[in-house]
Amino acid sequence: MYRLSKRVPALLILTVFLFAQLAGCKKEKTDQTAAQPNPRAIANHAKPLIGVSLLALTNPFFKDMGDAFKEEGEKRGYEVVVVSGENDPAKQNDQVKDFLVRKASAIVLTPCNSKSVGTAIAEANAAGVPVFTADVAATAEGVKVVSHTATDNYEGGKIAGKAMVELLGGKGIVAVIDHPAVESGQMREKGFLEEVAKSPDIQVVAKLAGDGARDKSHTVAQDLIQAHADLDGIFAINDPTALGAIAAIEEASKIGKIKVIGFDGQPEAKRAVMDGKMYATILQYPRRIASVTVDSISKYMAADQVPASTLISPALYRPADAAKDPELKQ
């Protein structure tokens, strides 16, 4: 009994010491956990990010589309970052890399080059980030795009072709200033050429690349006018192209002689139609393209079915439409 009583205080001291150590370790672990919040909890409180890289924000069509992406995305609780590839595929690829670093929930692309954009899409696919395209489709093989929303560019080209045939009375010499690097330009040209080919007395004398840019198209149109003195019409793949061509036609004093049909429905092009410098433009609806794309993203995030492609019908805008356009009266 005496030996037992001598050891009890020592055992008590050891037990108290061990409990104190365990309590200290538990407190330290609790403090460390509090100092490092759960990343999943942060993600649940942050807005999902949609990264949007458009072809060129210097083009009013894409500026309008970019503004609509921001408005529509914010309505649905997304953070939307809109950047411009400025017709540079390498720059657009870098923008996609940046979206991936920022943990974007979805990426929207208007490809600067429909084929080479496949490299950027493949990186997003590997990272598990869904990709959507707007206005311009990707044609690269072996990559996945969830959904594409655009104007029915082939139909728009056919409308332009029919208008040119009607305007020239089924006879004349025409040229196309195109943008072969992007799918939308390819489809517009295809539709146009198919329609004018139905009129054997219309001759297409040239198809030259203006790359959708006003300055380059101005130079291309100057060359066309010099090479073909009897040119009757130009189909311009978009409105900046058309406006560049009109500048060259004015310089050559051939307004009214060379008829121009554009594609977009930009305000400046509408005014050129009203002023008689341009016969027509094909109306697109950039804000609707953005709205439908954001809606597709929301459905995809909710695990709902999303159509692989949504095409929006364009419309012809001629002088009669300009005469009653309230926007031009402001």
C-alpha positions as CSV (number, residue, x, y, z in Angstrom):
1,M,0.0,0.0,0.0
2,Y,2.8,2.4,0.8
3,R,4.6,1.8,-2.6
4,L,1.2,2.3,-4.4
5,S,0.5,5.5,-2.6
6,K,4.0,6.9,-3.5
7,R,3.4,6.2,-7.3
8,V,-0.1,7.7,-7.6
9,P,1.0,11.3,-7.6
10,A,3.5,10.6,-10.4
11,L,0.9,8.8,-12.5
12,L,-1.5,11.7,-12.0
13,I,1.2,14.2,-13.1
14,L,2.0,12.1,-16.2
15,T,-1.7,11.8,-17.1
16,V,-2.3,15.5,-16.7
17,F,0.7,16.2,-18.9
18,L,-0.5,13.9,-21.7
19,F,-4.0,15.4,-21.7
20,A,-2.5,18.9,-21.9
21,Q,-0.3,17.9,-24.9
22,L,-3.3,16.3,-26.7
23,A,-5.5,19.4,-26.0
24,G,-2.7,21.7,-27.4
25,C,-2.4,19.6,-30.6
26,K,-6.1,19.7,-31.1
27,K,-6.2,23.5,-30.6
28,E,-3.3,23.9,-33.1
29,K,-5.1,21.8,-35.7
30,T,-8.3,23.7,-35.2
31,D,-6.4,27.0,-35.6
32,Q,-4.8,25.8,-38.8
33,T,-8.2,24.8,-40.2
34,A,-9.7,28.2,-39.5
35,A,-6.8,29.9,-41.1
36,Q,-7.3,28.0,-44.4
37,P,-10.9,28.2,-45.6
38,N,-12.4,25.5,-47.6
39,P,-11.8,26.3,-51.3
40,R,-15.2,24.7,-52.2
41,A,-16.9,27.1,-49.9
42,I,-15.2,30.0,-51.6
43,A,-16.3,28.7,-55.0
44,N,-19.9,28.5,-53.8
45,H,-19.9,32.2,-52.9
46,A,-18.0,33.6,-55.9
47,K,-19.8,34.3,-59.2
48,P,-19.0,31.8,-61.9
49,L,-16.7,33.3,-64.6
50,I,-17.5,33.3,-68.3
51,G,-14.5,34.3,-70.4
52,V,-15.4,35.7,-73.8
53,S,-12.9,36.3,-76.6
54,L,-14.4,38.1,-79.6
55,L,-12.9,38.5,-83.1
56,A,-12.4,42.2,-83.0
57,L,-13.9,44.8,-80.7
58,T,-12.9,47.5,-83.2
59,N,-15.8,46.2,-85.2
60,P,-19.1,47.8,-83.9
61,F,-20.9,44.5,-84.5
62,F,-18.7,42.7,-81.9
63,K,-18.7,45.7,-79.6
64,D,-22.5,45.4,-79.4
65,M,-22.2,41.7,-78.9
66,G,-19.7,42.1,-76.1
67,D,-21.9,44.6,-74.3
68,A,-24.8,42.2,-74.6
69,F,-22.7,39.3,-73.2
70,K,-21.9,41.3,-70.1
71,E,-25.5,42.4,-69.6
72,E,-27.1,39.0,-70.2
73,G,-24.4,37.2,-68.1
74,E,-24.8,39.5,-65.1
75,K,-28.6,39.1,-65.2
76,R,-28.0,35.4,-64.7
77,G,-25.4,35.8,-61.9
78,Y,-22.2,35.4,-63.9
79,E,-19.1,37.5,-63.9
80,V,-18.3,38.1,-67.6
81,V,-14.9,39.1,-68.9
82,V,-14.9,40.2,-72.6
83,V,-11.6,40.6,-74.5
84,S,-10.7,41.0,-78.1
85,G,-8.5,38.8,-80.3
86,E,-8.1,41.6,-82.8
87,N,-7.9,39.1,-85.7
88,D,-4.8,37.5,-84.1
89,P,-5.2,33.7,-83.5
90,A,-2.1,33.6,-81.3
91,K,-3.4,36.4,-79.1
92,Q,-6.8,34.6,-78.8
93,N,-5.0,31.4,-77.8
94,D,-3.2,33.3,-75.0
95,Q,-6.6,34.7,-73.9
96,V,-8.0,31.2,-73.5
97,K,-5.0,30.2,-71.4
98,D,-5.7,33.2,-69.2
99,F,-9.3,32.2,-68.8
100,L,-8.2,28.7,-67.7
101,V,-5.7,30.1,-65.2
102,R,-8.6,32.2,-63.8
103,K,-10.7,29.0,-63.4
104,A,-13.4,30.1,-65.9
105,S,-16.7,28.1,-65.7
106,A,-17.2,28.5,-69.4
107,I,-15.5,30.0,-72.4
108,V,-17.1,31.7,-75.4
109,L,-15.1,32.2,-78.6
110,T,-15.6,34.0,-81.9
111,P,-12.6,32.4,-83.6
112,C,-10.0,34.7,-85.2
113,N,-9.2,31.6,-87.4
114,S,-11.8,28.8,-87.5
115,K,-9.2,26.1,-88.0
116,S,-6.3,27.1,-85.8
117,V,-8.5,27.9,-82.9
118,G,-8.6,24.1,-82.3
119,T,-5.4,24.4,-80.3
120,A,-7.1,26.7,-77.7
121,I,-10.3,24.6,-77.6
122,A,-8.3,21.4,-77.1
123,E,-6.6,23.0,-74.0
124,A,-10.0,24.0,-72.6
125,N,-11.3,20.5,-73.3
126,A,-8.4,19.0,-71.4
127,A,-9.1,21.2,-68.5
128,G,-12.8,20.2,-68.4
129,V,-14.0,23.8,-69.2
130,P,-16.9,23.9,-71.7
131,V,-16.5,25.9,-74.9
132,F,-19.2,27.7,-76.8
133,T,-18.8,29.6,-80.1
134,A,-20.7,32.7,-81.3
135,D,-21.1,34.1,-84.8
136,V,-18.0,32.2,-86.1
137,A,-17.9,28.5,-85.9
138,A,-14.7,26.4,-85.3
139,T,-13.8,24.0,-88.0
140,A,-10.9,22.2,-86.3
141,E,-11.2,18.5,-86.0
142,G,-11.0,16.4,-82.8
143,V,-12.2,19.2,-80.4
144,K,-15.5,19.6,-78.6
145,V,-17.7,22.7,-78.7
146,V,-20.8,22.4,-76.6
147,S,-23.0,24.7,-78.7
148,H,-22.7,27.2,-81.6
149,T,-25.0,30.3,-82.0
150,A,-24.8,32.5,-85.1
151,T,-26.6,34.2,-87.9
152,D,-27.5,31.8,-90.7
153,N,-24.6,33.1,-92.7
154,Y,-25.2,30.8,-95.7
155,E,-28.7,32.0,-96.0
156,G,-27.5,35.6,-95.6
157,G,-25.1,35.1,-98.5
158,K,-28.0,33.7,-100.6
159,I,-30.1,36.8,-99.8
160,A,-27.2,39.0,-100.8
161,G,-26.8,37.0,-104.1
162,K,-30.5,37.3,-105.0
163,A,-30.4,41.1,-104.2
164,M,-27.4,41.5,-106.5
165,V,-29.0,39.6,-109.3
166,E,-32.2,41.7,-109.0
167,L,-30.2,45.0,-108.8
168,L,-28.2,44.3,-111.9
169,G,-31.1,42.8,-113.8
170,G,-29.4,39.5,-114.1
171,K,-26.4,40.8,-116.1
172,G,-23.1,42.3,-115.0
173,I,-19.6,42.0,-113.6
174,V,-19.1,41.5,-109.9
175,A,-16.4,40.8,-107.3
176,V,-16.3,39.5,-103.8
177,I,-14.2,41.0,-101.0
178,D,-14.1,38.1,-98.6
179,H,-12.6,36.8,-95.3
180,P,-11.6,33.2,-95.9
181,A,-10.0,32.6,-92.5
182,V,-13.3,32.6,-90.7
183,E,-16.2,30.1,-91.2
184,S,-18.9,32.9,-91.3
185,G,-17.1,34.5,-94.2
186,Q,-16.8,31.2,-96.0
187,M,-20.5,30.5,-95.6
188,R,-21.6,34.0,-96.8
189,E,-19.4,33.8,-99.9
190,K,-20.7,30.3,-100.6
191,G,-24.4,31.4,-100.5
192,F,-23.7,34.5,-102.6
193,L,-21.8,32.6,-105.3
194,E,-24.4,29.9,-105.5
195,E,-27.2,32.5,-106.1
196,V,-25.4,34.6,-108.7
197,A,-24.3,31.4,-110.5
198,K,-28.0,30.9,-111.4
199,S,-27.7,33.9,-113.7
200,P,-25.3,33.0,-116.5
201,D,-24.9,36.6,-117.6
202,I,-23.4,37.6,-114.3
203,Q,-19.6,37.1,-114.2
204,V,-17.6,37.0,-111.0
205,V,-14.2,38.4,-111.9
206,A,-12.4,38.3,-108.6
207,K,-12.5,37.0,-105.0
208,L,-10.0,38.9,-102.9
209,A,-9.4,38.8,-99.1
210,G,-10.1,42.0,-97.2
211,D,-10.0,40.1,-93.8
212,G,-13.1,41.9,-92.6
213,A,-11.0,45.1,-92.1
214,R,-12.0,48.5,-93.5
215,D,-8.5,49.7,-94.3
216,K,-7.4,46.5,-96.1
217,S,-10.7,46.3,-98.0
218,H,-10.2,49.9,-99.1
219,T,-6.9,49.0,-100.7
220,V,-8.4,45.8,-102.2
221,A,-11.3,47.7,-103.7
222,Q,-8.9,50.3,-105.3
223,D,-7.1,47.4,-107.0
224,L,-10.4,45.9,-108.2
225,I,-11.5,49.2,-109.7
226,Q,-8.2,49.7,-111.4
227,A,-8.2,46.1,-112.8
228,H,-11.8,46.0,-113.9
229,A,-13.0,49.4,-115.3
230,D,-16.4,47.9,-116.1
231,L,-17.1,46.5,-112.6
232,D,-20.8,46.7,-111.7
233,G,-21.0,45.3,-108.2
234,I,-19.1,44.2,-105.0
235,F,-20.3,41.8,-102.4
236,A,-18.5,42.8,-99.1
237,I,-18.3,40.1,-96.5
238,N,-19.1,42.5,-93.7
239,D,-20.0,46.2,-93.2
240,P,-16.4,47.4,-92.4
241,T,-15.4,45.7,-95.7
242,A,-18.3,47.5,-97.5
243,L,-17.4,50.9,-96.1
244,G,-13.8,50.5,-97.1
245,A,-15.0,49.6,-100.6
246,I,-17.3,52.6,-100.7
247,A,-14.4,54.9,-99.9
248,A,-12.5,53.6,-102.9
249,I,-15.6,53.9,-105.1
250,E,-16.0,57.5,-104.0
251,E,-12.4,58.3,-104.8
252,A,-12.9,56.8,-108.3
253,S,-16.1,58.9,-108.7
254,K,-18.1,55.7,-109.3
255,I,-20.8,56.0,-106.6
256,G,-24.0,54.7,-108.2
257,K,-22.0,52.9,-110.9
258,I,-20.6,50.2,-108.7
259,K,-23.3,48.7,-106.4
260,V,-22.2,47.5,-103.0
261,I,-24.0,45.0,-100.7
262,G,-22.6,44.5,-97.2
263,F,-23.3,42.3,-94.2
264,D,-24.0,43.2,-90.6
265,G,-26.5,46.1,-90.4
266,Q,-24.2,48.5,-88.6
267,P,-25.5,52.1,-88.1
268,E,-22.9,53.6,-90.4
269,A,-23.7,51.1,-93.1
270,K,-27.5,51.8,-92.7
271,R,-26.8,55.5,-93.2
272,A,-24.7,54.7,-96.3
273,V,-27.8,52.8,-97.6
274,M,-30.0,55.8,-96.9
275,D,-27.5,58.1,-98.6
276,G,-27.4,56.0,-101.8
277,K,-23.7,55.0,-101.4
278,M,-24.6,51.4,-100.7
279,Y,-27.4,49.4,-102.1
280,A,-28.1,47.1,-99.1
281,T,-26.7,45.3,-96.1
282,I,-27.7,42.0,-94.5
283,L,-29.0,42.5,-91.0
284,Q,-27.6,40.5,-88.2
285,Y,-28.7,40.5,-84.5
286,P,-25.5,40.5,-82.3
287,R,-27.4,41.0,-79.1
288,R,-29.6,38.1,-79.7
289,I,-26.6,35.9,-80.5
290,A,-25.1,36.8,-77.1
291,S,-28.4,36.2,-75.3
292,V,-28.9,32.8,-76.8
293,T,-25.3,31.8,-76.1
294,V,-25.6,32.8,-72.4
295,D,-28.9,30.9,-72.2
296,S,-27.2,27.8,-73.6
297,I,-24.4,28.2,-70.9
298,S,-27.0,28.4,-68.1
299,K,-28.8,25.3,-69.4
300,Y,-25.6,23.4,-69.7
301,M,-24.6,24.3,-66.1
302,A,-28.0,23.0,-65.0
303,A,-27.4,19.7,-66.9
304,D,-30.2,20.5,-69.3
305,Q,-30.1,19.6,-73.0
306,V,-28.4,22.2,-75.2
307,P,-28.7,22.3,-79.0
308,A,-25.5,21.8,-80.9
309,S,-26.3,24.7,-83.1
310,T,-28.7,27.6,-83.2
311,L,-28.9,29.7,-86.4
312,I,-30.7,33.1,-86.4
313,S,-32.3,34.2,-89.7
314,P,-30.9,37.5,-91.2
315,A,-32.8,40.1,-93.2
316,L,-32.2,42.3,-96.2
317,Y,-32.0,46.1,-95.5
318,R,-32.5,48.3,-98.5
319,P,-33.2,52.0,-99.1
320,A,-36.9,51.6,-98.4
321,D,-36.0,50.2,-95.0
322,A,-33.6,53.1,-94.3
323,A,-36.3,55.6,-95.2
324,K,-38.5,54.4,-92.3
325,D,-35.7,53.5,-89.8
326,P,-36.3,55.5,-86.6
327,E,-32.6,55.2,-85.6
328,L,-31.5,57.2,-88.7
329,K,-33.9,60.0,-87.8
330,Q,-32.2,60.7,-84.5
